[in-house]
Amino acid sequence: MNYRHAYHAGNFADVVKHLALISILLRLCEKDSAFAVIDTHAGRGVYDLESEAAKRTGEAANGIGRILGLRDRKEELPAALQRYLEIVRQTADGMYPGSPVIAAFMLRLQDRLVAIEKHADDAAALKSALAWFRRRTLQSECADGYARLNALLPPPERRGMVLIDPPFESPDEFRNEARALARALKRFATGIYLLWFPLKSAGEAHAFGGAVLSAGANKVLRIDVDIGADAGGGAKERLTAAGLMIVNPPFGFARAMQASLAILAPLLSSDAQFDIRWLAGGED
């Protein structure tokens, strides 16, 4: 498996992941105190949907391309979905914002972003993308996100979230992701963690959920989205299902995602299904 951002920018999985990111950040912004965002696999920051890499998969057409019409709807949209569409609109034409740029749009003057990318060319592009956001505390690093994470925790702000969204280039990526979470929780137990994963095998995803629980997480929400084989274009290697593990999700996050996904799912595909369930903890 290889889910490098450039090939899959704006696809259905990006839409759901970025919607979750914004939903978390909206809740962190409800308090005046500063918070930090750490993005361990940040990518380039913005992506050209007309690039060779994007055109090779064509996945954006079945992702962000299917939901842009929501901007013209007269009825009120859930707050996170509305903000997501605003950020996409504020990004240059033909470009799609990655997670660090979305976070940069959301942060206030007192907040801070650390975006890490190990590929030198992508790290250089990321630095350039973040330079557009003046008067924000935005730090980009060319480094291994897994290796750097512990040194950044706990953040001085004592509030914040960590996004772990690896490209799954390694066959050990599920294990690496769970190990990174386990180490991080020992240093920053109250942090919010958003972990992305491709859903190719139910057994593999179930084992990953168990590893997340074994890492010491006491409050875990899992979100799965499956757009169906037909929406994936029929290619066996095309990603048609993906998931998120959210550790310590803020109160109301699950309901907010339920409301947004109920609108998005039928637009992404006539066969699209989503599932939101607690693996540990919950809300009254």
C-alpha positions in Angstrom: 0.0 0.0 0.0 1.1 3.5 -0.7 -1.1 6.5 0.1 1.2 9.4 -0.5 -0.9 12.6 -0.3 -0.1 13.9 -3.8 -1.9 10.9 -5.4 -5.0 11.0 -3.3 -5.5 14.7 -2.4 -9.1 15.6 -2.2 -10.5 12.0 -2.3 -13.3 10.8 -0.1 -10.9 9.8 2.7 -9.3 13.3 2.7 -12.8 14.8 2.9 -13.7 12.8 6.0 -10.3 13.2 7.6 -10.3 17.0 7.1 -13.8 17.3 8.3 -12.8 15.5 11.5 -9.8 17.7 11.9 -11.9 20.9 11.6 -14.5 19.6 14.0 -11.8 19.0 16.6 -10.2 22.4 16.0 -13.6 24.2 16.3 -14.0 22.7 19.7 -10.5 23.5 20.8 -11.2 27.1 19.8 -14.2 27.3 22.1 -11.8 28.1 25.0 -9.5 31.2 24.9 -6.4 29.3 26.1 -3.8 28.4 23.5 -3.4 25.0 22.0 -0.9 23.2 19.8 -1.4 21.0 16.7 1.2 18.5 15.7 1.0 17.0 12.2 3.5 14.1 12.0 3.1 13.3 8.2 2.2 16.7 6.9 2.9 16.4 3.2 3.2 19.4 0.8 0.5 21.6 2.4 -1.4 22.2 -0.8 -2.0 20.0 -3.9 -2.5 20.8 -7.5 -5.5 18.7 -8.6 -4.4 19.1 -12.2 -1.0 17.6 -11.5 0.2 14.3 -13.1 -0.1 12.6 -9.7 -3.6 13.7 -9.1 -4.7 13.0 -12.6 -3.2 9.5 -12.4 -5.8 8.5 -9.8 -8.6 10.9 -10.5 -9.8 10.4 -7.0 -10.6 14.1 -6.2 -13.5 13.9 -8.7 -15.1 11.3 -6.4 -14.3 13.3 -3.3 -14.2 17.1 -3.0 -15.5 17.3 -6.6 -18.8 15.7 -5.5 -19.5 18.0 -2.6 -18.5 21.5 -3.8 -22.2 22.0 -4.7 -23.1 22.1 -1.0 -21.7 25.7 -1.0 -24.8 26.8 -2.9 -27.3 25.1 -0.7 -29.6 27.6 1.1 -30.2 25.5 4.2 -27.7 25.8 7.1 -24.9 23.2 7.1 -23.2 21.7 10.2 -20.5 24.1 11.4 -17.5 21.9 10.6 -18.8 21.1 7.1 -19.5 24.8 6.4 -16.0 25.8 7.6 -14.4 23.0 5.5 -16.1 24.3 2.3 -15.0 27.8 3.2 -11.4 26.8 3.5 -11.4 24.9 0.2 -12.9 28.0 -1.4 -10.2 30.2 0.1 -7.5 28.0 -1.4 -6.3 28.9 -4.8 -8.3 27.6 -7.8 -7.5 24.0 -8.8 -5.6 23.5 -5.5 -6.6 21.4 -2.5 -5.5 22.2 1.1 -3.8 19.5 3.1 -4.1 19.1 6.8 -1.4 21.6 7.8 -2.8 24.4 5.7 -6.3 23.6 7.0 -5.0 23.8 10.5 -3.2 27.1 9.6 -6.6 28.6 8.5 -8.2 27.5 11.8 -5.5 28.6 14.3 -5.8 31.8 16.3 -2.8 34.1 17.1 -2.2 32.4 20.4 -2.2 28.8 18.9 0.7 26.9 17.4 1.3 24.4 14.6 4.2 22.0 14.1 4.1 20.3 10.7 6.6 17.5 10.0 7.4 16.0 6.6 10.3 13.6 6.0 10.5 13.9 2.2 12.8 16.9 1.4 10.9 18.1 -1.7 7.6 17.9 0.0 9.0 19.6 3.2 10.2 22.5 1.1 6.8 22.9 -0.6 5.2 22.7 2.9 7.4 25.5 4.2 6.4 27.7 1.2 2.7 27.0 1.7 2.8 27.9 5.4 4.7 31.1 4.7 1.5 32.6 3.3 0.0 32.6 6.8 1.8 35.6 8.4 1.2 36.4 12.1 0.6 32.7 12.9 3.0 30.5 14.9 3.7 27.8 12.3 6.7 25.6 12.3 7.6 23.2 9.5 10.3 20.5 9.9 12.0 18.1 7.5 12.2 15.0 9.7 10.7 11.7 10.6 7.4 12.4 12.3 7.4 9.3 14.4 10.9 10.1 15.6 10.1 13.7 16.4 6.8 13.3 18.1 8.0 12.4 21.6 10.3 15.4 21.8 7.3 17.7 21.1 5.2 16.3 23.9 3.7 17.5 26.1 3.3 20.8 24.4 3.9 23.9 26.5 0.2 24.9 26.0 -0.9 21.6 27.7 -3.8 21.6 25.2 -3.9 20.3 21.7 -4.1 17.5 19.2 -1.8 15.2 17.2 -2.6 14.1 13.7 -0.9 10.9 12.6 -1.6 10.3 8.9 1.2 8.1 7.4 1.3 7.1 3.8 1.4 3.4 4.6 4.5 2.8 2.5 5.7 0.3 5.1 4.0 -3.1 5.8 4.5 -2.3 9.5 2.6 1.0 9.3 -0.3 -0.1 11.6 2.2 -1.3 14.2 4.3 1.9 13.8 1.2 4.1 14.2 0.0 2.2 17.3 3.5 2.3 18.9 3.8 6.1 18.2 0.4 6.5 20.0 1.5 4.5 23.0 4.7 6.5 23.4 2.8 9.8 23.0 0.1 8.9 25.5 2.7 8.4 28.2 3.8 12.0 27.7 0.6 13.7 26.8 -2.3 11.5 28.1 -4.9 14.3 27.8 -4.1 15.1 24.2 -6.5 14.5 21.3 -5.2 12.1 18.7 -6.5 11.7 15.2 -5.2 8.5 13.5 -6.0 7.7 9.8 -5.8 4.3 8.3 -6.8 2.6 5.0 -9.5 0.0 5.4 -8.5 -2.9 3.2 -9.2 -5.7 5.6 -11.7 -5.9 8.4 -9.4 -8.1 10.5 -6.5 -5.7 10.1 -8.6 -2.8 11.1 -10.0 -4.7 14.1 -6.4 -5.6 15.2 -5.4 -1.9 14.9 -8.3 -0.9 17.1 -7.1 -3.4 19.7 -3.6 -2.0 19.4 -4.9 1.5 20.0 -6.7 0.3 23.2 -3.6 -1.6 24.3 -1.6 1.7 23.9 -3.4 3.0 27.0 -6.3 4.9 25.3 -9.4 5.0 27.5 -11.7 7.0 25.2 -11.6 5.9 21.6 -14.0 6.6 18.8 -13.8 4.8 15.4 -15.2 6.2 12.2 -15.3 4.0 9.0 -16.4 5.3 5.6 -16.9 3.0 2.6 -17.9 4.4 -0.8 -18.4 1.0 -2.4 -16.5 -0.7 -5.2 -18.3 1.0 -8.0 -17.3 4.5 -6.8 -13.7 3.4 -6.7 -13.6 3.0 -10.5 -13.4 -0.8 -10.4 -9.6 -0.9 -9.8 -8.6 -3.5 -7.3 -6.0 -1.3 -5.7 -8.2 1.8 -5.6 -9.0 2.8 -2.0 -12.7 2.6 -1.4 -12.8 2.5 2.4 -10.9 4.3 5.1 -11.1 4.9 8.8 -10.2 7.2 11.7 -9.4 6.4 15.3 -9.9 9.4 17.5 -8.5 9.2 21.0 -9.9 11.6 23.6 -12.4 13.2 21.1 -13.9 16.4 22.4 -17.4 16.3 23.8 -20.0 16.4 21.0 -17.5 15.4 18.3 -19.3 12.1 17.5 -22.7 13.8 17.1 -21.1 16.5 14.9 -19.5 14.0 12.6 -22.8 12.0 12.4 -24.6 15.1 11.2 -22.0 16.0 8.6 -21.5 12.4 7.3 -25.3 12.0 6.9 -25.1 14.8 4.4 -21.9 13.8 2.7 -22.2 10.0 2.3 -25.0 10.0 -0.4 -23.1 12.7 -2.3 -19.8 10.7 -2.3 -21.6 7.6 -3.7 -25.0 6.0 -3.9 -23.5 3.0 -2.1 -21.6 4.9 0.5 -21.9 3.8 4.1 -20.4 5.1 7.3 -20.1 3.8 10.8 -19.4 5.7 14.0 -18.8 3.7 17.2 -17.1 3.9 20.5 -14.4 1.3 21.2 -13.9 2.6 24.7 -15.6 5.3 26.7 -18.5 7.3 25.3 -20.8 10.2 26.1 -24.0 10.3 28.1 
